[in-house]
Amino acid sequence: MYYVEMLRAWRVMRIFLIILGVCFILALVGRLSGHGRMDVASSYVVPRDARHVTFSVAPDGRRVTTFDGSHGEHVVIRTDADTGVQSVTVTERASAHSRQANAHLANVSIKQTKRGRLITTILHFHPFPIEYAFICAAFFVAIFGSILGLSLSQENDGHLELAWTKPISRQGYAAATILVDVLAMLALLVIEVALIVVVLAMFGLAKLIVADSGTLASIAFSVTYVVSFYAVVMAITASLRRSSAIALAILWPVALILPSLTLVKWLNIGAIVRVIDTINPFAYLDALVSASSHTLLPAGIGYSIAAMTVIAVVGLGASLAEWRRLEA
C-alpha cells in the first residue's frame, strides 16, 4: 500500500536531484576553469613570479607569508596553525574607479579601504559551521516536502475507492503515506548536505567545516522545520481534490510574506499577524540569526523547535482526522 507513494515521492525527488546535479556541474566547471584556485583550507600557493617572499610566525602563533606580486601588489597571508583559517591582505595602487566597500558572502568577508593612491583589500575566511549546510538544505527540502504534502489530496481526487479496498485501515493507509514522505524528505536533506560538503571540499574549504555545541540543535531545527511545513500543507489540502495545487500556490507567498507584516503597526496588523505566524514554520527562521520574534513565542531556537514540533504533530493529526472522515 505504500508502494504507490514511494513511486510518487521518487518521481518528485528525481526533479530535485536533477536540479542539484546541475548546480554541482556548474560548481565543478567553475572549479576546473580556474576559479577558486586558492586553497584556503591548507596553504596559499605563492605565485612563481612573486618577489621578496618571506615566511614568519606572528606572536599569536599564526603563520605569516608576505610577497610582492607581478603587478606591484603587496600581499600578506596570515594562517591559523590549528584551523587553517586564513586572512589575506592585498595592498595595491588604486584605479580611478576604486571605491571603499564591505561585503560578506557565505564564510568570506571582504573589506576594501582606500587611502590616497593605494587601496587595501582584506579577505577573511571564517569557519563554516556544518549547520549552515543543514539550514540551506532545509529550505530547498521544504519545497520538496510541500509538493509531497499533496499526497492525500491526490488520492482523494478519484482514487478513494481503490485506496480503501487495500487491506489496511484508513488511518493506517494515511500513516504509511506520511511515513514514506517523511523518509523521502530526510533522504533528500542528507543528500543535499553531503553535496554541499563535497562542493566545499572541491574548493579547498573542507577543513573550515566545523561543528559545535549548537550543531545538534540546528539539525533538529532543520528536520522539524521541513516536517512542520509538510504537515501544514497536508492539513490544509488533505480533504481537497484538484484545488489542492491552487491552495499550495497561495500558501507559499502568504507564508513568506507574513513574517514581514508583523512590523506593521497600523490597525494592529502586526499583532494579528503575529498570532497567525505562530503556526507558520517560516516565521521561525529568524530564530537562527535574530534576537527578535515574529510569533507569540519568545525568540530562541529551543522555542522554535518546540513550536514546530507541535505544529507537525497537530498538522499530521488533523490530516489523519480529515482522511478518516472522507466519503468516496
C-alpha positions in Angstrom: 0.0 0.0 0.0 3.0 2.3 0.4 4.5 1.3 -3.0 2.4 3.9 -4.8 3.6 6.7 -2.5 7.2 5.5 -2.9 6.8 5.9 -6.7 5.2 9.3 -6.3 7.9 10.5 -4.0 10.6 9.2 -6.3 9.1 11.0 -9.3 9.2 14.3 -7.5 12.7 13.6 -6.0 14.2 12.9 -9.4 13.4 16.5 -10.4 15.1 17.9 -7.3 18.1 15.6 -7.8 18.4 16.9 -11.4 18.4 20.4 -10.1 21.1 19.5 -7.5 23.1 17.8 -10.2 23.0 20.8 -12.5 24.2 23.0 -9.6 27.0 20.6 -8.9 28.1 20.5 -12.5 28.2 24.3 -12.6 30.4 24.4 -9.4 32.7 21.7 -11.0 33.0 23.7 -14.2 33.8 26.8 -12.1 36.5 24.9 -10.2 38.1 23.4 -13.3 38.0 26.7 -15.2 40.3 28.3 -12.7 38.0 30.0 -10.2 38.7 29.2 -6.5 42.3 28.2 -7.1 43.3 29.4 -3.6 43.2 26.5 -1.2 42.2 28.4 1.9 41.9 25.3 3.9 45.5 24.3 3.9 48.1 26.8 2.5 48.2 29.5 -0.1 50.3 28.7 -3.1 52.6 31.6 -3.6 52.8 32.6 -7.4 56.0 31.6 -9.1 56.7 35.2 -10.2 56.3 36.5 -6.6 59.2 38.7 -5.3 60.5 39.3 -1.8 58.8 36.2 -0.4 59.2 35.9 3.4 57.8 33.4 6.0 57.4 34.2 9.7 55.3 33.4 12.8 53.3 36.1 14.5 53.1 36.5 18.3 49.7 34.9 18.3 51.0 31.8 16.6 49.7 32.5 13.1 51.9 31.7 10.1 52.6 34.9 8.1 53.6 34.8 4.4 54.4 38.1 2.6 55.4 38.7 -1.0 55.2 41.3 -3.8 53.1 40.3 -6.9 54.0 40.9 -10.5 51.5 43.8 -10.8 53.0 45.7 -7.9 50.6 44.5 -5.2 51.9 43.6 -1.7 50.2 40.5 -0.2 50.2 39.4 3.4 48.7 36.0 4.3 48.0 35.1 7.9 47.1 31.4 8.5 45.9 29.9 11.8 48.1 27.0 12.6 45.3 24.9 14.1 42.3 25.5 11.8 43.9 26.6 8.6 41.7 29.7 8.5 43.3 32.4 6.5 43.2 36.2 6.3 44.6 37.7 3.1 45.6 41.4 2.9 46.3 42.9 -0.6 47.7 46.4 -0.9 47.9 47.8 -4.5 47.7 51.0 -6.5 44.1 52.2 -6.7 42.5 52.8 -10.0 40.3 55.7 -10.9 37.2 53.6 -10.3 38.3 52.1 -7.0 35.8 52.5 -4.1 35.7 51.6 -0.4 33.4 48.7 0.2 32.4 46.0 2.6 30.8 42.6 1.7 30.1 39.3 3.3 29.5 36.2 1.3 29.0 32.8 2.9 32.1 32.3 5.1 34.1 35.1 3.4 34.2 38.7 4.5 35.7 41.4 2.2 36.7 44.9 3.2 38.3 47.5 0.9 39.9 50.6 2.3 41.2 53.4 0.0 44.0 55.6 1.3 45.4 58.1 -1.1 46.7 56.3 -4.2 46.5 52.9 -2.5 43.7 50.5 -1.8 43.8 47.7 0.7 41.6 44.6 0.3 41.2 42.3 3.3 39.7 38.9 2.7 39.0 36.9 5.9 37.8 33.3 5.7 35.7 32.2 8.6 35.0 28.7 9.7 31.9 27.1 8.0 29.6 25.6 10.7 28.0 22.4 9.3 24.6 23.6 10.5 24.7 26.3 7.7 24.5 23.4 5.2 21.5 21.9 7.0 19.7 25.2 7.2 20.3 25.9 3.5 19.3 22.4 2.6 16.1 22.6 4.7 14.7 25.5 2.8 15.2 23.5 -0.5 13.7 20.3 1.0 10.7 22.3 2.3 9.8 23.0 -1.3 10.0 19.2 -2.0 8.1 18.4 1.1 5.3 20.9 0.2 4.8 19.0 -3.0 4.6 15.7 -1.2 2.2 17.3 1.2 -0.4 17.0 -1.6 -0.3 13.2 -1.4 -3.6 12.6 0.4 -5.4 15.2 -1.7 -4.2 13.4 -4.9 -5.5 10.1 -3.5 -8.8 12.0 -2.8 -9.0 13.0 -6.4 -10.8 10.0 -7.8 -8.8 7.2 -6.1 -10.5 6.8 -2.8 -12.5 3.7 -3.8 -9.2 2.0 -4.8 -7.3 3.2 -1.8 -9.9 1.9 0.6 -10.0 -1.6 -0.9 -6.5 -2.3 0.3 -6.0 -4.5 3.4 -5.3 -1.6 5.8 -7.3 0.9 7.8 -7.9 4.4 6.5 -5.6 5.8 9.2 -3.0 3.1 8.5 -3.0 4.0 4.8 -2.6 7.7 5.6 0.1 7.0 8.2 2.1 4.8 5.7 1.9 7.6 3.2 3.2 10.2 5.7 6.0 7.9 6.8 7.2 7.4 3.2 7.1 11.1 2.6 9.0 12.0 5.7 11.7 9.4 4.9 12.0 10.8 1.4 12.4 14.4 2.8 15.1 13.3 5.3 16.9 11.4 2.5 16.9 14.5 0.3 18.1 16.6 3.2 21.1 14.3 3.8 21.9 14.1 0.1 21.9 17.9 -0.2 24.1 18.4 2.9 26.5 15.8 1.5 26.6 17.6 -1.8 27.3 20.9 -0.1 30.2 19.3 1.8 31.6 17.9 -1.4 31.5 21.3 -3.2 33.2 22.9 -0.2 35.9 20.3 -0.3 36.2 20.7 -4.1 37.1 24.4 -3.5 39.6 23.5 -0.7 37.3 24.5 2.1 36.8 21.1 3.8 39.0 21.9 6.8 36.9 25.0 7.5 33.8 22.9 8.2 33.2 22.8 12.0 30.7 21.5 14.4 30.0 22.9 17.8 27.5 22.6 20.7 24.8 24.2 18.7 25.1 21.8 15.7 22.6 19.2 17.0 20.0 21.9 17.8 20.4 23.3 14.3 19.9 19.8 12.8 16.8 19.3 14.9 15.6 22.8 13.8 16.1 21.8 10.1 14.2 18.5 10.5 11.3 20.0 12.4 11.1 22.9 10.0 10.8 20.6 7.0 8.3 18.2 8.6 6.2 21.0 10.1 5.7 22.8 6.8 4.8 19.4 5.2 2.3 18.9 8.0 0.7 22.4 7.4 0.4 21.7 3.7 -1.1 18.3 4.3 -3.6 19.6 6.9 -4.8 22.3 4.5 -5.1 20.0 1.5 -6.0 16.5 2.8 -9.7 16.9 2.2 -9.3 18.9 -1.1 -9.1 17.5 -4.6 -7.8 19.3 -7.7 -7.9 22.6 -5.9 -5.1 21.5 -3.6 -2.4 22.7 -6.1 -4.1 26.1 -6.1 -4.1 26.1 -2.3 -0.3 25.3 -2.3 0.4 28.1 -4.8 -1.3 30.6 -2.5 0.2 29.2 0.7 3.8 29.7 -0.3 3.8 33.5 -0.9 1.5 34.0 2.1 3.9 32.1 4.4 6.9 34.0 3.1 5.2 37.5 3.4 3.5 37.1 6.8 6.7 37.5 9.0 7.5 40.9 7.5 3.9 42.1 8.2 4.5 41.7 12.0 6.3 45.0 11.8 3.2 46.9 10.6 1.7 48.8 13.5 -1.3 50.3 11.5 -4.6 48.9 12.8 -2.8 46.4 14.9 -2.0 44.4 11.8 1.4 43.3 13.2 -0.2 41.9 16.4 -2.8 40.0 14.4 -0.2 38.6 12.0 2.0 37.6 15.0 -0.8 35.3 16.2 -1.1 33.7 12.7 2.6 33.4 12.4 2.7 31.2 15.5 1.6 28.3 13.2 3.8 29.4 10.3 7.1 27.5 10.2 8.7 30.2 8.0 8.3 32.7 10.9 10.8 30.7 13.0 13.7 31.0 10.5 14.7 34.3 12.2 15.5 32.4 15.4 18.8 31.4 13.8 20.0 34.9 13.1 18.0 37.3 15.1 17.0 38.0 18.7 13.6 39.2 17.6 10.5 37.0 17.2 7.7 37.2 14.7 5.4 34.9 16.7 3.7 35.0 20.2 6.6 32.9 21.5 10.0 34.3 22.7 12.9 34.3 20.3 15.2 31.3 20.5 16.0 28.1 18.7 14.6 26.0 21.6 11.2 27.7 21.4 11.2 27.3 17.6 12.0 23.6 17.7 9.3 23.0 20.3 6.7 25.1 18.4 7.4 23.4 15.1 7.2 20.0 16.7 3.7 20.9 18.0 2.8 22.2 14.5 3.9 19.0 12.9 2.1 16.7 15.4 -1.1 18.8 15.2 -1.0 19.2 11.5 -0.4 15.5 10.8 -3.1 14.6 13.4 -5.6 16.9 11.6 -4.7 15.3 8.3 -5.4 11.8 9.6 -8.7 13.0 11.0 -9.7 14.6 7.7 -8.8 11.5 5.8 -10.8 9.2 8.1 -13.9 11.3 7.6 -13.8 11.5 3.8 -16.5 9.9 1.7 -15.9 8.4 -1.7 
